[in-house]
């Protein structure tokens, strides 16, 4: 009876669900990242702001479809996912909204912010060429294009063409070189494989160090995670790996980003903005960089010494819309060329 009386006394414009949301002080995060270090990030934000992060995890496509299906009633406030093309897809689907934030604009370089501020990067991984230092750097390998050269027959270790990292790389290659050159390149990749594609990036690194191939294509954060592993064997293996950052003389090394966006129908927009701004702070960027061995997105943010030791590099500017548009054709071209 008392509860009914209190609710009846509220203004008609303030519903009970809205009151409960306001009392909870939360932000609903839909994330396709599944790392323990990210939970440390959410705990740090909650402690600093008093706003709890309620987490929903799934793969990116599932999350975007869920938000679309939920429509105006979606509880989602923020999307956090990997790859610029997925962020571009979220914007194309009308699921995001621009975020005007001087704090974000001051910390994140313009080339890592989507059109009209619909999304922005929070971290980066470089897709590089790795080799065993004991055998020396492979001669004549300075660009992704060189991976297809016949001098590397039977020497290349890389994941399947259907892997998202390789689709993004091929989509960027397609944007730079056109369809015919991309198909010739993919055909060269297929001819140069040391074995049929199997496993993830870490498996390519291990196979290369075991002598199954001379060159591995992998993202830097996999090598970084080996370098800070609790297993001494992994740490020792990581120290044996040398890195080539491709295309330093032209478009730069391909990077995969993790990025965030505010959902268009965010019920907790103010909390969401505070959370998005927090992701760009030195504290949060340090967690991305040191906890998950990623390159930070924010200018002058701290990078793990192991990654810094790999050397500075020029990064390709991620064009989410172009990657999204090119991805289906890139995959068809790779598979048609025999890269399975």
C-alpha positions in Angstrom: 0.0 0.0 0.0 2.8 2.4 0.9 4.6 1.7 -2.4 1.4 2.3 -4.4 0.9 5.6 -2.6 4.4 6.7 -3.3 4.2 5.9 -7.0 0.8 7.6 -7.2 2.4 10.8 -5.8 5.0 10.9 -8.6 4.4 13.3 -11.6 2.6 11.5 -14.5 5.6 12.1 -16.8 8.0 10.1 -14.6 7.3 6.4 -15.0 8.4 3.7 -12.6 10.8 2.1 -15.1 12.5 5.4 -15.8 12.8 6.1 -12.1 14.4 2.7 -11.5 16.9 3.2 -14.3 17.8 6.6 -12.9 18.3 5.1 -9.4 20.5 2.2 -10.8 23.0 4.6 -12.4 24.2 2.1 -15.0 25.3 1.9 -18.6 24.3 -1.1 -20.7 27.3 -2.3 -22.8 27.0 -4.7 -25.7 30.5 -6.0 -26.4 32.1 -8.5 -28.7 35.4 -8.3 -26.8 35.9 -11.2 -24.4 38.9 -10.3 -22.3 39.5 -10.4 -18.5 41.3 -7.1 -18.8 38.2 -5.4 -20.1 36.4 -6.3 -16.9 39.1 -4.6 -15.0 38.3 -1.6 -17.2 34.6 -1.7 -16.3 35.3 -2.0 -12.6 37.6 1.0 -12.7 34.9 3.1 -14.4 32.3 2.0 -11.8 34.6 2.8 -8.9 35.4 6.3 -10.4 31.9 7.3 -11.5 29.5 5.3 -9.4 27.9 4.0 -12.7 27.7 0.2 -13.0 28.5 -1.4 -16.4 26.0 -4.1 -17.2 27.6 -6.3 -19.8 26.0 -8.3 -22.7 28.6 -10.3 -24.6 28.2 -12.0 -28.0 29.8 -11.8 -31.4 29.4 -8.5 -33.3 26.8 -9.7 -35.8 24.6 -11.1 -33.1 24.8 -7.9 -31.1 23.9 -5.7 -34.0 21.0 -7.9 -35.0 19.8 -7.9 -31.4 19.9 -4.1 -31.2 18.0 -3.9 -34.5 15.4 -6.3 -33.3 15.0 -4.6 -30.0 14.3 -1.3 -31.8 13.3 1.7 -29.7 13.0 -0.4 -26.6 16.6 -1.7 -26.7 18.4 -1.3 -23.4 21.8 -1.0 -25.2 23.7 2.2 -24.5 27.1 1.4 -26.0 28.5 -1.0 -28.6 32.1 -2.1 -28.2 33.5 -4.3 -31.0 36.5 -5.2 -33.2 37.1 -4.0 -36.7 36.2 -0.7 -38.4 33.9 -2.4 -40.9 31.6 -3.7 -38.1 31.4 -0.2 -36.6 30.6 1.2 -40.1 27.9 -1.5 -40.4 26.3 -0.4 -37.1 26.2 3.2 -38.4 24.9 2.1 -41.8 22.1 0.2 -40.0 21.1 3.4 -38.2 22.0 1.9 -34.8 24.5 4.6 -33.7 24.5 8.3 -33.0 27.2 11.0 -33.1 28.9 11.8 -29.9 30.1 15.4 -29.6 32.8 15.3 -26.9 35.7 17.7 -26.6 37.5 15.1 -24.4 37.3 12.4 -27.1 38.2 14.8 -29.8 41.3 15.9 -27.9 42.6 12.4 -27.2 41.7 10.3 -30.3 43.3 11.3 -33.6 40.8 12.3 -36.3 41.8 9.4 -38.6 40.6 7.0 -35.8 37.1 8.6 -35.6 34.2 7.5 -37.9 32.3 9.9 -40.1 30.2 12.5 -38.1 31.7 11.1 -34.9 29.5 7.9 -35.1 32.3 5.8 -33.6 35.9 6.0 -32.6 38.8 3.6 -32.0 39.9 2.6 -28.5 42.8 0.3 -29.4 44.7 -1.1 -32.4 46.4 -4.3 -33.5 48.9 -4.3 -36.4 48.8 -7.2 -38.9 52.4 -7.8 -39.5 54.9 -10.3 -40.9 56.8 -12.3 -38.3 60.1 -14.3 -38.6 62.5 -16.3 -36.5 65.4 -14.0 -35.5 67.7 -17.0 -35.6 67.1 -17.4 -39.3 67.1 -13.6 -40.1 64.6 -11.4 -41.8 63.4 -12.7 -45.1 65.0 -10.7 -48.0 62.8 -8.8 -50.3 59.8 -8.6 -48.0 58.7 -5.1 -47.3 55.1 -5.0 -48.5 52.0 -7.2 -48.3 52.3 -7.5 -52.0 55.7 -9.3 -51.6 54.1 -12.2 -49.7 52.9 -13.5 -53.1 56.3 -13.5 -54.7 57.6 -16.9 -55.9 60.7 -16.6 -53.8 58.6 -17.5 -50.8 57.2 -20.7 -52.2 56.3 -23.1 -49.3 57.3 -20.7 -46.6 54.1 -18.8 -45.6 51.9 -19.5 -42.5 48.6 -17.7 -42.3 45.1 -18.3 -41.2 42.2 -19.2 -43.5 40.8 -16.7 -46.0 37.5 -16.7 -44.0 39.1 -15.3 -40.9 37.9 -11.8 -40.2 41.5 -10.4 -39.9 42.4 -11.7 -43.3 39.1 -10.5 -44.9 39.8 -7.0 -43.5 43.4 -7.2 -44.9 42.2 -8.3 -48.3 39.5 -5.7 -48.3 42.1 -3.0 -47.7 44.4 -4.6 -50.3 41.4 -4.5 -52.8 40.8 -0.8 -52.1 44.5 0.0 -52.7 45.2 -2.2 -55.7 41.9 -3.3 -57.4 40.3 -6.7 -58.1 42.7 -8.1 -60.6 45.8 -7.4 -58.5 44.1 -8.7 -55.4 43.2 -12.0 -57.1 46.8 -12.4 -58.4 48.1 -11.7 -54.8 45.7 -14.2 -53.3 46.7 -16.8 -55.8 50.4 -16.2 -54.8 49.5 -16.5 -51.2 47.8 -19.9 -51.8 50.9 -21.1 -53.8 53.3 -20.0 -51.1 51.6 -21.7 -48.1 53.8 -24.0 -46.1 50.8 -26.0 -45.0 47.0 -25.7 -45.4 45.7 -22.9 -43.1 45.0 -24.2 -39.6 44.4 -22.6 -36.2 44.7 -19.0 -35.1 47.4 -16.4 -35.2 49.3 -17.9 -32.2 49.4 -21.2 -34.0 51.0 -19.6 -37.0 53.7 -18.1 -34.8 54.4 -21.4 -33.0 54.5 -23.3 -36.4 57.0 -20.7 -37.8 59.3 -21.1 -34.7 59.0 -24.9 -35.0 60.4 -24.6 -38.6 57.2 -25.5 -40.4 57.5 -22.3 -42.4 59.7 -19.2 -42.7 57.1 -16.4 -42.5 54.0 -16.0 -40.3 51.3 -13.4 -40.8 49.7 -12.4 -37.4 48.4 -9.6 -35.3 50.8 -8.0 -32.9 48.7 -8.5 -29.8 48.9 -12.3 -30.1 52.7 -12.0 -30.0 52.4 -9.6 -27.1 50.2 -11.9 -25.1 52.9 -14.6 -25.6 55.5 -12.2 -24.3 53.5 -11.7 -21.0 52.3 -15.2 -20.6 52.5 -17.0 -17.3 54.3 -19.8 -19.1 58.0 -19.3 -19.4 58.1 -21.3 -22.6 55.7 -18.8 -24.3 57.8 -15.8 -23.1 60.9 -17.4 -24.5 59.3 -18.1 -27.8 58.1 -14.5 -28.1 61.6 -13.2 -27.6 62.7 -15.2 -30.7 60.3 -13.4 -33.0 61.2 -10.5 -35.3 58.7 -8.3 -37.0 58.3 -6.6 -40.4 55.8 -3.7 -40.5 54.7 -3.9 -44.2 54.1 -1.0 -46.6 56.0 1.7 -44.7 56.9 3.4 -47.9 53.3 3.9 -49.0 49.9 3.3 -47.3 51.2 1.9 -44.1 50.7 -1.3 -42.1 47.2 -2.6 -41.9 45.6 -2.3 -38.4 42.5 -3.8 -36.9 40.9 -1.5 -34.4 38.6 -2.0 -31.5 36.0 0.8 -31.3 33.0 2.1 -29.5 29.8 3.9 -30.4 26.7 5.2 -28.6 23.5 3.4 -29.6 21.0 5.7 -31.2 18.2 4.8 -28.7 20.5 4.8 -25.6 18.3 5.0 -22.6 21.2 6.2 -20.4 22.8 8.6 -22.8 24.6 10.7 -20.2 26.1 7.7 -18.5 27.0 6.3 -21.9 28.9 9.5 -22.8 30.8 9.4 -19.5 31.7 5.8 -20.2 32.9 6.6 -23.8 35.0 9.5 -22.6 36.5 7.2 -19.9 37.6 4.7 -22.5 39.9 7.5 -23.9 41.5 8.4 -20.6 45.1 7.5 -19.8 43.9 5.0 -17.1 41.6 3.1 -19.6 44.1 3.3 -22.4 46.7 1.8 -20.1 44.5 -1.1 -19.4 43.9 -1.8 -23.1 47.6 -1.5 -23.8 49.1 -3.3 -20.8 46.3 -5.7 -20.0 45.6 -7.0 -23.5 48.8 -6.0 -25.4 47.1 -3.7 -27.9 48.4 -0.4 -29.2 46.4 2.4 -27.6 44.3 4.7 -29.8 44.8 7.9 -27.8 47.6 10.2 -28.6 50.6 9.8 -26.4 49.1 7.0 -24.4 51.4 4.4 -22.9 52.4 1.4 -25.0 53.7 -1.8 -23.4 57.5 -1.9 -23.6 57.5 -5.2 -25.5 55.4 -3.7 -28.3 57.4 -0.5 -28.3 60.5 -2.7 -28.7 59.1 -4.0 -32.0 59.6 -0.5 -33.4 57.6 2.5 -34.5 55.5 2.2 -37.6 53.3 4.1 -40.0 49.7 2.7 -39.8 47.2 2.5 -42.6 44.2 4.7 -41.9 41.2 2.5 -41.2 38.3 3.3 -43.6 35.3 1.4 -42.1 32.9 2.1 -45.0 35.4 0.9 -47.6 36.3 -2.2 -45.6 32.6 -3.0 -45.2 31.9 -2.5 -48.9 34.9 -4.5 -50.0 34.7 -7.4 -47.6 32.3 -9.7 -49.5 34.2 -9.3 -52.8 37.5 -9.7 -51.0 36.4 -13.0 -49.6 35.1 -14.2 -53.0 38.4 -13.3 -54.7 40.5 -15.1 -52.0 38.5 -18.3 -52.3 38.4 -18.2 -56.0 42.2 -17.9 -56.0 42.5 -21.0 -53.9 43.2 -19.4 -50.6 41.0 -21.5 -48.4 
